[in-house]
Amino acid sequence: MSTAILWFRKSLRLHDNPALSEICKDAQVESILPIFILDPEIVGHQFEKYGSNRLRFLYENLEDLNSRIQAKAENSLIIFFGSPTEVISSLHHKLGSRINILRSEYCSEPHGRNVSELIIKDSNIPSHFHSATHTILDLEKTLSQPGFKNPKSMKEIEKIFGAAYPKDAEGFFKIPEPLIEPEYLKNAPDGFFLESISDHFSGEVHSISSLKEKFSELGIFESTNSGFYFKGGETEALTRLEQKVSSQPDYVNVFRKPKTSSTNLRENPSEPSTTGLSPYIAIGSLSVRQLWYEVEKANRQGPHSGPPESLHGQLLFREMFYLLSLSVPNWDSDQDNSMCKKINWGKNDESKLSAWTKGQTGFPLIDALMRQLDATGWMHHLGRHAVSCFLTRGQLWQHWKEGRDVFDKKLLDSDWALNNANWLWLSGVAPFSMPYFRLYNPCPDGKSSLNVDAVEAGFIRHWLPELKKFPVKYIYEPHLAPLNVQTESGCIIGKDYPEPTLDRKAAAKKNLAQFKASLN
């Protein structure tokens, strides 16, 4: 019986999955072995590189994927914890000539590319990694086009995108339609059991149930924190897509991301004013092409916003950053990176970093956003603007990589290409950054471009319950409240909530001078 290994890598879904579709169409494939690999180089040898929210979200995505597979075949997802090259070698040792192909998706990160190359070279299994699965563009094909130049603006990425997908008569890019989810899958190979692979593999082999036991031992399911808001899985992703995009063409067509609120919906401080689909795109339980297609359907119904502020504009930025992450050496570093100005950030200050990370800076917007990140694994893009500016060029003068690493561990939508891009952008060191001297006020009012709720301030009250009774007039700068107001509100600044860690205006002036000096 011929078997295909289907490696769910960056596409934890059944819809619009080229590797799965090709296997289902292949008449020579009689059975499928669906696998997922927890690579210690990515998650950590003790899972230390992922925060508990990110681990729980990953588990829920795998659990849902397994359920969707089981609904279509007598088959289950097999989960390995170990080196991908050893996993594939062990499967070949076990099944030998019964394996006729390995299919997965292209991975653009340096480690991922290296793994793919080693498997193609050394695994003795015909292997194919499908391009344009986690992105819309075929990244390597795009970079190889004559005259390709690294894009630094929306105009430039639209030109590149248009060369790959010319526009139709109505002005829409002609990207391929997303693939339909297969009606049925093929069963697992006869006589294959989890235990049978263990003799040939030095890592761990798990079912969904045993993975839950392992994660339970790590304590990721112990938290009773009701702040965990996003449930993982393709089922949830498609439901949110329908609720936030497909069924709301008016919302889609007037969408302008800079106009959305950094402090979420006023009636629900946990629900984003944006689509909230980024975690599902990042982990691959929602196809980026499927999202593009649903937005286009709304746009074809009438007048609509356009790039860069529109939803399509945000996806084009994503394509741009993926291209840059592949074409620019040392994308994740400030050394020998053509997209990073060399700024003398100085030594790390652990007390500043700790206060920022824990939401104890004494600046309520910054603290509420960081506590939201810790509790839910998510933050609005304008919130990310605020906290990153505050950490780097604005107030704390800390290296952007420190914030990048905190985000990488905690964010549900953490993504190597995008996380580095956004920190390069927001710290002011990239050619595509806003001017470095444009700072966000960490104590904003209702007129701020951060679009905070300055009427009820429910977001601040939710994440900083110590300020729950503070009047709106003082809630973004509580240290300015008279003592009688603090007493009446049940929160004494410096006792029940921190004093500001620094003079924000003096720090900003000093930092802008340091930034300018570094450029000379």
Secondary structure, 3 states (H helix, E strand, C coil): CCEEEEECCCCCCCCCCHHHHHHHHCCCCCEEEEEEEECHHHHCCCCCCCCHHHHHHHHHHHHHHHHHHHCCCCCCCEEEECCHHHHHHHHHHHHHHHEEEEEEECCCCHHHHHHHHHHHHHCCCCEEEECCCCCCCCHHHHHCCCCCCCCCCHHHHHHHHHHHCCECCCCCECCCCCCCCCCCCCCCCCCCCHHHHHCCCCCEEECHHHHHHHHHHCCCCCCCCCCCCCCCCHHHHHHHHHHHHHCCHHHHHHCCHHHCCCCCECCECCCCCCCCCHHHHHHCCCCHHHHHHHHHHHHCCCCCCCCCCCHHHHHHHHHHHHHHHHHCCCCCCCCCCCCCCCCCCCCCCHHHHHHHHHCCCCCHHHHHHHHHHHHHCCCCHHHHHHHHHHHHHHCCCCCHHHHHHHHHHHCCCCCHHHHHHHHHHHCCCCCCCCCCCCCCCCCCCCCCCCCCCCCCCHHHHHHCHHHCCCCHHHHCCHHHCCHHHHHHHCCCECCCECCCCCCHHHHHHHHHHHHHHHHC
